[in-house]
């Protein structure tokens, strides 16, 4: 592998340059740079863990108040593996706290250390809120997907995330001193959840497509019970992460492998067929 392939695919959001210009004009350059460095280290924690597990990483998008690592993985990795990748970002903040404690014994200006400590603590705690796409929200989504079918878990995650986000925003506006940055960030997160709701079917299809393409390495097999009249999409909607499925057709004494259903959807383009159509196709 070439040296360039090991470099993280970092991209700076256009908003970053606007904030950087504003920081120069208002004398807040030091604060913005400290905040950006903390965010960068946080995302590098996710990146290094994902590279260790050989995830397919598309890019790391950074802006001043946060960032996101976009991957081609969609709920088909082992749960423990995904949990490690999610938690690797927050763990970085613990090392930053340790580094700041060490720098307190040096000639580093106290104002710089206090600013870095405050920003590090703020990002660390805020990122653990159970709001998607924060790491706390991703952990909630992971736990839900272990108990429920992937499509249902993702839908519940967005609803819960939006409710919590609205509650936190209301609390900030009523009980705390008004801060434009906090309100703006919460509004941004709620907007992201709105967009995620609109593309939830696309997310579900990505989950199915990657499962059909790369298979599942799960050792647990869970049956899905259906009748011959059950729609194919209803069967696919019951797929769960880290589980292999056998479709039991009640009243027909027949079994279907999940790959047969996936092939019917993606290869044969029969999105609106029923279980009876799949059985008929297998007889031909």
Secondary structure, DSSP 4 states (H G I P E B T S, - for coil): --TGGGS--EEE-HHHHHHHHHHHHHT-HHHHHHHHHHHHHHHHHHHHHHHHTT--EEEEEE-SS-EEEEES--S-S-HHHHHHHHHHHHHHHHHHHHHHHHHTTTT--HHHHHHHHHHHHHHHHHHTSS-TTSHHHHHHHHHHHHHS-HHHHHHHHHHHHHHHHHHHHHHHHHHS---HHHHHHHHHHHHHHHHHHHTHHHHHHHHHHHHHHH------EEEEEE-TT-BHHHHHTT--TT-EEEEEETTTTEEEEHHHHHHHHHTS--TT-BHHHHHHHHH-
